[in-house]
Structures are given as C-alpha cells and as structure tokens.
Amino acid sequence: MAREKTWQDLINVADLFAGDATPVSFQGRELAVFDTKEGITVSLARCTHGAANLCDGYFNGTHIECPLHQGLFDARSGAAVAAPARVPLRMLQARVVGGVVQIMA
Ligand code: FES
C-alpha cells in the first residue's frame, strides 16, 4: 500500500537564493525552489524540453528561462509560455511554515 503523502521539510527559507531559483535534491529528485515575487513555488528542476536544470537559467522573479534553448516557463504556475518549451513544469504543492519550505510528498 502506498504511503500517504505528508508535508515534508525541504529547505530553510534563509538558505534560498533570494529572488532566484535554488536547486534542491529531495529523495533522489532534483527540484527547483523559486523565490517568486508572489511567494515560494517548487517544481521538478529538469526542463520539460530537454536535459537542462532550470536552476541554471535566468530567473526574473516570475519566469524562468531554460539555459539550453531559452524555453520560458512561468515559475508561479509551471506554464510553458515560450517555445521550444511546450509541456508545463510539474509543480509540487508547497508552503512555508516557520521559515521552512515544505512540500507535499
Ligand atoms: S532543454 Fe529547456 S528549452 Fe530545450
């Protein structure tokens, strides 16, 4: 039987790159924690178009540009907003409690 998902600590807010994307490994997965202008969001770090870690791309506070082919994603929703990115990012449910970013996992 599958374990029920629960909130899990991911990283302290103080350890994030302020206003930027921070790579975090969690249970064998590479995640991207985005310090967006509208709050913290978390997605899988791998670009949906190819083998790039989005944390190596340019982040403007709302959108992340892939470092490989410059596909663009909205880091708040995960939406793919500019080619060649077409498939949205897989976002993880996230929250901040007591200065700690948590994800539902
Ligand atoms: S690998 Fe990210 S846009 Fe191609």
Backbone and ligand atoms as CSV (ligand in chain L), in Angstrom:
chain,resi,resn,atom,element,x,y,z
A,1,MET,N,N,0.841,-1.187,0.000
A,1,MET,CA,C,0.000,0.000,0.000
A,1,MET,C,C,0.888,1.254,0.000
A,2,ALA,N,N,0.534,2.207,-0.806
A,2,ALA,CA,C,1.353,3.421,-0.919
A,2,ALA,C,C,1.250,4.260,0.357
A,3,ARG,N,N,2.379,4.839,0.720
A,3,ARG,CA,C,2.413,5.719,1.881
A,3,ARG,C,C,1.607,6.980,1.566
A,4,GLU,N,N,0.877,7.442,2.561
A,4,GLU,CA,C,0.137,8.688,2.352
A,4,GLU,C,C,1.097,9.854,2.294
A,5,LYS,N,N,0.778,10.809,1.426
A,5,LYS,CA,C,1.633,11.989,1.333
A,5,LYS,C,C,1.456,12.864,2.565
A,6,THR,N,N,2.556,13.489,2.957
A,6,THR,CA,C,2.514,14.419,4.080
A,6,THR,C,C,3.417,15.605,3.756
A,7,TRP,N,N,3.295,16.647,4.542
A,7,TRP,CA,C,4.201,17.789,4.378
A,7,TRP,C,C,5.590,17.399,4.854
A,8,GLN,N,N,6.570,17.682,4.033
A,8,GLN,CA,C,7.964,17.351,4.358
A,8,GLN,C,C,8.813,18.610,4.251
A,9,ASP,N,N,9.736,18.748,5.203
A,9,ASP,CA,C,10.656,19.880,5.153
A,9,ASP,C,C,11.585,19.738,3.954
A,10,LEU,N,N,11.767,20.849,3.236
A,10,LEU,CA,C,12.630,20.829,2.058
A,10,LEU,C,C,13.895,21.657,2.281
A,11,ILE,N,N,13.734,22.915,2.652
A,11,ILE,CA,C,14.890,23.801,2.834
A,11,ILE,C,C,14.439,25.007,3.655
A,12,ASN,N,N,15.369,25.566,4.409
A,12,ASN,CA,C,15.065,26.794,5.139
A,12,ASN,C,C,14.988,27.959,4.158
A,13,VAL,N,N,14.023,28.813,4.368
A,13,VAL,CA,C,13.898,29.995,3.512
A,13,VAL,C,C,15.206,30.788,3.528
A,14,ALA,N,N,15.868,30.845,4.665
A,14,ALA,CA,C,17.114,31.604,4.786
A,14,ALA,C,C,18.229,31.036,3.907
A,15,ASP,N,N,18.086,29.780,3.493
A,15,ASP,CA,C,19.109,29.150,2.662
A,15,ASP,C,C,18.828,29.267,1.170
A,16,LEU,N,N,17.708,29.878,0.819
A,16,LEU,CA,C,17.390,30.070,-0.600
A,16,LEU,C,C,18.209,31.210,-1.178
A,17,PHE,N,N,18.440,31.158,-2.493
A,17,PHE,CA,C,18.973,32.320,-3.194
A,17,PHE,C,C,17.823,33.312,-3.311
A,18,ALA,N,N,17.928,34.420,-2.595
A,18,ALA,CA,C,16.818,35.370,-2.530
A,18,ALA,C,C,16.464,35.880,-3.922
A,19,GLY,N,N,15.170,35.787,-4.245
A,19,GLY,CA,C,14.690,36.281,-5.534
A,19,GLY,C,C,15.156,35.458,-6.717
A,20,ASP,N,N,15.594,34.250,-6.468
A,20,ASP,CA,C,16.167,33.446,-7.556
A,20,ASP,C,C,15.686,31.997,-7.439
A,21,ALA,N,N,16.262,31.138,-8.263
A,21,ALA,CA,C,15.932,29.713,-8.253
A,21,ALA,C,C,17.024,28.951,-7.524
A,22,THR,N,N,16.616,28.080,-6.617
A,22,THR,CA,C,17.564,27.308,-5.818
A,22,THR,C,C,17.382,25.822,-6.106
A,23,PRO,N,N,18.455,25.134,-6.488
A,23,PRO,CA,C,18.344,23.687,-6.705
A,23,PRO,C,C,18.385,22.940,-5.379
A,24,VAL,N,N,17.495,21.970,-5.230
A,24,VAL,CA,C,17.461,21.156,-4.017
A,24,VAL,C,C,17.235,19.697,-4.421
A,25,SER,N,N,18.030,18.797,-3.866
A,25,SER,CA,C,17.802,17.368,-4.077
A,25,SER,C,C,16.883,16.860,-2.980
A,26,PHE,N,N,15.867,16.098,-3.376
A,26,PHE,CA,C,14.925,15.574,-2.393
A,26,PHE,C,C,14.536,14.170,-2.803
A,27,GLN,N,N,14.892,13.212,-1.984
A,27,GLN,CA,C,14.547,11.806,-2.233
A,27,GLN,C,C,14.875,11.394,-3.664
A,28,GLY,N,N,16.078,11.767,-4.093
A,28,GLY,CA,C,16.557,11.351,-5.404
A,28,GLY,C,C,16.027,12.170,-6.566
A,29,ARG,N,N,15.248,13.190,-6.276
A,29,ARG,CA,C,14.734,14.051,-7.342
A,29,ARG,C,C,15.369,15.429,-7.236
A,30,GLU,N,N,15.631,16.004,-8.408
A,30,GLU,CA,C,16.161,17.366,-8.442
A,30,GLU,C,C,14.984,18.331,-8.541
A,31,LEU,N,N,14.892,19.198,-7.551
A,31,LEU,CA,C,13.805,20.168,-7.511
A,31,LEU,C,C,14.346,21.581,-7.681
A,32,ALA,N,N,13.459,22.450,-8.113
A,32,ALA,CA,C,13.782,23.876,-8.195
A,32,ALA,C,C,12.845,24.619,-7.263
A,33,VAL,N,N,13.421,25.397,-6.361
A,33,VAL,CA,C,12.625,26.224,-5.464
A,33,VAL,C,C,12.736,27.664,-5.963
A,34,PHE,N,N,11.603,28.232,-6.345
A,34,PHE,CA,C,11.590,29.581,-6.910
A,34,PHE,C,C,11.114,30.577,-5.856
A,35,ASP,N,N,11.922,31.586,-5.627
A,35,ASP,CA,C,11.532,32.680,-4.736
A,35,ASP,C,C,10.893,33.736,-5.618
A,36,THR,N,N,9.611,33.521,-5.955
A,36,THR,CA,C,8.949,34.443,-6.890
A,36,THR,C,C,8.464,35.684,-6.148
A,37,LYS,N,N,8.088,36.669,-6.939
A,37,LYS,CA,C,7.564,37.909,-6.362
A,37,LYS,C,C,6.245,37.671,-5.644
A,38,GLU,N,N,5.635,36.520,-5.895
A,38,GLU,CA,C,4.335,36.213,-5.287
A,38,GLU,C,C,4.414,35.048,-4.314
A,39,GLY,N,N,5.618,34.672,-3.941
A,39,GLY,CA,C,5.769,33.609,-2.955
A,39,GLY,C,C,6.643,32.480,-3.478
A,40,ILE,N,N,6.850,31.503,-2.614
A,40,ILE,CA,C,7.715,30.372,-2.930
A,40,ILE,C,C,6.931,29.324,-3.723
A,41,THR,N,N,7.532,28.848,-4.808
A,41,THR,CA,C,6.956,27.731,-5.547
A,41,THR,C,C,8.052,26.690,-5.768
A,42,VAL,N,N,7.621,25.459,-6.028
A,42,VAL,CA,C,8.566,24.354,-6.206
A,42,VAL,C,C,8.134,23.527,-7.418
A,43,SER,N,N,9.105,23.181,-8.250
A,43,SER,CA,C,8.828,22.303,-9.391
A,43,SER,C,C,9.954,21.295,-9.523
A,44,LEU,N,N,9.744,20.303,-10.383
A,44,LEU,CA,C,10.871,19.477,-10.798
A,44,LEU,C,C,11.830,20.398,-11.540
A,45,ALA,N,N,13.138,20.186,-11.327
A,45,ALA,CA,C,14.123,21.126,-11.869
A,45,ALA,C,C,14.419,20.907,-13.341
A,46,ARG,N,N,14.129,19.702,-13.859
A,46,ARG,CA,C,14.506,19.404,-15.220
A,46,ARG,C,C,13.539,20.069,-16.193
A,47,CYS,N,N,14.105,20.699,-17.193
A,47,CYS,CA,C,13.287,21.301,-18.245
A,47,CYS,C,C,12.455,20.212,-18.908
A,48,THR,N,N,11.218,20.532,-19.268
A,48,THR,CA,C,10.366,19.537,-19.914
A,48,THR,C,C,10.714,19.368,-21.392
A,49,HIS,N,N,11.610,20.192,-21.898
A,49,HIS,CA,C,12.007,20.079,-23.311
A,49,HIS,C,C,13.282,19.272,-23.483
A,50,GLY,N,N,14.155,19.254,-22.501
A,50,GLY,CA,C,15.427,18.556,-22.664
A,50,GLY,C,C,16.154,18.433,-21.353
A,51,ALA,N,N,17.410,18.056,-21.446
A,51,ALA,CA,C,18.182,17.718,-20.248
A,51,ALA,C,C,18.899,18.930,-19.680
A,52,ALA,N,N,18.130,19.875,-19.196
A,52,ALA,CA,C,18.727,21.053,-18.571
A,52,ALA,C,C,18.105,21.244,-17.192
A,53,ASN,N,N,18.929,21.713,-16.271
A,53,ASN,CA,C,18.410,22.076,-14.951
A,53,ASN,C,C,18.023,23.541,-15.002
A,54,LEU,N,N,16.745,23.802,-14.769
A,54,LEU,CA,C,16.260,25.174,-14.897
A,54,LEU,C,C,16.900,26.125,-13.906
A,55,CYS,N,N,17.426,25.595,-12.811
A,55,CYS,CA,C,18.074,26.472,-11.836
A,55,CYS,C,C,19.320,27.135,-12.421
A,56,ASP,N,N,19.821,26.604,-13.536
A,56,ASP,CA,C,20.970,27.224,-14.206
A,56,ASP,C,C,20.536,28.315,-15.175
A,57,GLY,N,N,19.228,28.514,-15.297
A,57,GLY,CA,C,18.720,29.506,-16.240
A,57,GLY,C,C,18.539,30.871,-15.599
A,58,TYR,N,N,17.980,31.778,-16.393
A,58,TYR,CA,C,17.765,33.145,-15.922
A,58,TYR,C,C,16.358,33.267,-15.332
A,59,PHE,N,N,16.280,33.787,-14.110
A,59,PHE,CA,C,15.000,33.949,-13.412
A,59,PHE,C,C,14.768,35.423,-13.141
A,60,ASN,N,N,13.577,35.908,-13.495
A,60,ASN,CA,C,13.314,37.343,-13.332
A,60,ASN,C,C,12.329,37.646,-12.204
A,61,GLY,N,N,12.055,36.622,-11.408
A,61,GLY,CA,C,11.120,36.850,-10.305
A,61,GLY,C,C,9.754,36.259,-10.567
A,62,THR,N,N,9.455,35.999,-11.840
A,62,THR,CA,C,8.208,35.331,-12.194
A,62,THR,C,C,8.430,34.212,-13.208
A,63,HIS,N,N,9.379,34.408,-14.124
A,63,HIS,CA,C,9.602,33.442,-15.195
A,63,HIS,C,C,11.036,32.940,-15.175
A,64,ILE,N,N,11.172,31.654,-15.538
A,64,ILE,CA,C,12.495,31.046,-15.620
A,64,ILE,C,C,12.770,30.703,-17.082
A,65,GLU,N,N,13.946,31.133,-17.547
A,65,GLU,CA,C,14.358,30.846,-18.925
A,65,GLU,C,C,15.345,29.692,-18.908
A,66,CYS,N,N,15.032,28.655,-19.669
A,66,CYS,CA,C,15.902,27.483,-19.721
A,66,CYS,C,C,17.277,27.882,-20.274
A,67,PRO,N,N,18.346,27.375,-19.644
A,67,PRO,CA,C,19.691,27.743,-20.099
A,67,PRO,C,C,20.072,27.098,-21.430
A,68,LEU,N,N,19.326,26.063,-21.851
A,68,LEU,CA,C,19.762,25.313,-23.040
A,68,LEU,C,C,19.194,25.896,-24.337
A,69,HIS,N,N,17.880,26.055,-24.420
A,69,HIS,CA,C,17.275,26.570,-25.664
A,69,HIS,C,C,16.377,27.777,-25.390
A,70,GLN,N,N,16.458,28.309,-24.196
A,70,GLN,CA,C,15.739,29.535,-23.837
A,70,GLN,C,C,14.217,29.375,-23.851
A,71,GLY,N,N,13.732,28.151,-23.690
A,71,GLY,CA,C,12.299,27.982,-23.435
A,71,GLY,C,C,11.946,28.722,-22.152
A,72,LEU,N,N,10.704,29.196,-22.068
A,72,LEU,CA,C,10.326,30.035,-20.927
A,72,LEU,C,C,9.143,29.418,-20.182
A,73,PHE,N,N,9.253,29.407,-18.863
A,73,PHE,CA,C,8.186,28.868,-18.013
A,73,PHE,C,C,7.791,29.916,-16.982
A,74,ASP,N,N,6.503,29.925,-16.661
A,74,ASP,CA,C,6.026,30.739,-15.548
A,74,ASP,C,C,6.260,29.939,-14.271
A,75,ALA,N,N,7.129,30.432,-13.420
A,75,ALA,CA,C,7.500,29.682,-12.212
A,75,ALA,C,C,6.406,29.697,-11.160
A,76,ARG,N,N,5.367,30.492,-11.366
A,76,ARG,CA,C,4.263,30.526,-10.412
A,76,ARG,C,C,3.245,29.428,-10.706
A,77,SER,N,N,3.026,29.164,-11.986
A,77,SER,CA,C,2.026,28.163,-12.379
A,77,SER,C,C,2.646,26.930,-13.016
A,78,GLY,N,N,3.865,27.073,-13.526
A,78,GLY,CA,C,4.503,25.994,-14.269
A,78,GLY,C,C,4.220,26.053,-15.761
A,79,ALA,N,N,3.386,26.975,-16.191
A,79,ALA,CA,C,3.003,27.039,-17.601
A,79,ALA,C,C,4.208,27.266,-18.502
A,80,ALA,N,N,4.215,26.569,-19.633
A,80,ALA,CA,C,5.223,26.813,-20.659
A,80,ALA,C,C,4.725,27.984,-21.496
A,81,VAL,N,N,5.484,29.063,-21.546
A,81,VAL,CA,C,4.972,30.274,-22.191
A,81,VAL,C,C,5.753,30.693,-23.429
A,82,ALA,N,N,6.891,30.055,-23.712
A,82,ALA,CA,C,7.612,30.397,-24.946
A,82,ALA,C,C,8.347,29.173,-25.461
A,83,ALA,N,N,8.299,28.992,-26.783
A,83,ALA,CA,C,8.944,27.864,-27.449
A,83,ALA,C,C,10.458,27.912,-27.208
A,84,PRO,N,N,11.094,26.737,-27.251
A,84,PRO,CA,C,10.519,25.452,-27.606
A,84,PRO,C,C,9.823,24.730,-26.442
A,85,ALA,N,N,9.709,25.357,-25.301
A,85,ALA,CA,C,9.007,24.714,-24.192
A,85,ALA,C,C,7.512,24.647,-24.506
A,86,ARG,N,N,6.940,23.466,-24.412
A,86,ARG,CA,C,5.510,23.302,-24.681
A,86,ARG,C,C,4.791,22.614,-23.520
A,87,VAL,N,N,5.515,21.733,-22.831
A,87,VAL,CA,C,4.919,20.960,-21.737
A,87,VAL,C,C,5.155,21.717,-20.431
A,88,PRO,N,N,4.101,21.922,-19.652
A,88,PRO,CA,C,4.282,22.672,-18.402
A,88,PRO,C,C,5.192,21.951,-17.410
A,89,LEU,N,N,5.763,22.729,-16.515
A,89,LEU,CA,C,6.559,22.149,-15.436
A,89,LEU,C,C,5.649,21.388,-14.492
A,90,ARG,N,N,6.190,20.348,-13.893
A,90,ARG,CA,C,5.435,19.641,-12.853
A,90,ARG,C,C,5.684,20.375,-11.542
A,91,MET,N,N,4.649,21.026,-11.047
A,91,MET,CA,C,4.761,21.783,-9.810
A,91,MET,C,C,4.420,20.878,-8.626
A,92,LEU,N,N,5.058,21.138,-7.503
A,92,LEU,CA,C,4.754,20.412,-6.282
A,92,LEU,C,C,4.029,21.363,-5.338
A,93,GLN,N,N,3.102,20.808,-4.611
A,93,GLN,CA,C,2.391,21.615,-3.623
A,93,GLN,C,C,3.395,22.060,-2.568
A,94,ALA,N,N,3.453,23.345,-2.296
A,94,ALA,CA,C,4.470,23.865,-1.383
A,94,ALA,C,C,3.866,24.902,-0.453
A,95,ARG,N,N,4.495,25.052,0.704
A,95,ARG,CA,C,4.087,26.071,1.659
A,95,ARG,C,C,5.308,26.427,2.497
A,96,VAL,N,N,5.197,27.543,3.219
A,96,VAL,CA,C,6.260,27.946,4.130
A,96,VAL,C,C,5.688,27.966,5.535
A,97,VAL,N,N,6.332,27.229,6.427
A,97,VAL,CA,C,5.909,27.171,7.827
A,97,VAL,C,C,7.122,27.400,8.714
A,98,GLY,N,N,7.048,28.422,9.539
A,98,GLY,CA,C,8.140,28.682,10.480
A,98,GLY,C,C,9.485,28.864,9.805
A,99,GLY,N,N,9.480,29.493,8.637
A,99,GLY,CA,C,10.737,29.749,7.945
A,99,GLY,C,C,11.291,28.553,7.186
A,100,VAL,N,N,10.475,27.516,7.021
A,100,VAL,CA,C,10.904,26.322,6.306
A,100,VAL,C,C,9.964,26.082,5.122
A,101,VAL,N,N,10.572,25.850,3.950
A,101,VAL,CA,C,9.776,25.469,2.786
A,101,VAL,C,C,9.436,23.985,2.927
A,102,GLN,N,N,8.157,23.703,2.800
A,102,GLN,CA,C,7.709,22.309,2.870
A,102,GLN,C,C,7.019,21.957,1.554
A,103,ILE,N,N,7.116,20.684,1.193
A,103,ILE,CA,C,6.388,20.187,0.030
A,103,ILE,C,C,5.544,19.000,0.456
A,104,MET,N,N,4.476,18.787,-0.284
A,104,MET,CA,C,3.636,17.614,-0.069
A,104,MET,C,C,4.249,16.478,-0.877
A,105,ALA,N,N,4.738,15.484,-0.164
A,105,ALA,CA,C,5.450,14.390,-0.882
A,105,ALA,C,C,5.274,13.099,-0.122
L,1,FES,S1,S,16.101,21.946,-22.795
L,1,FES,FE1,FE,14.951,23.590,-21.986
L,1,FES,S2,S,14.144,24.614,-23.719
L,1,FES,FE2,FE,15.257,22.914,-24.533
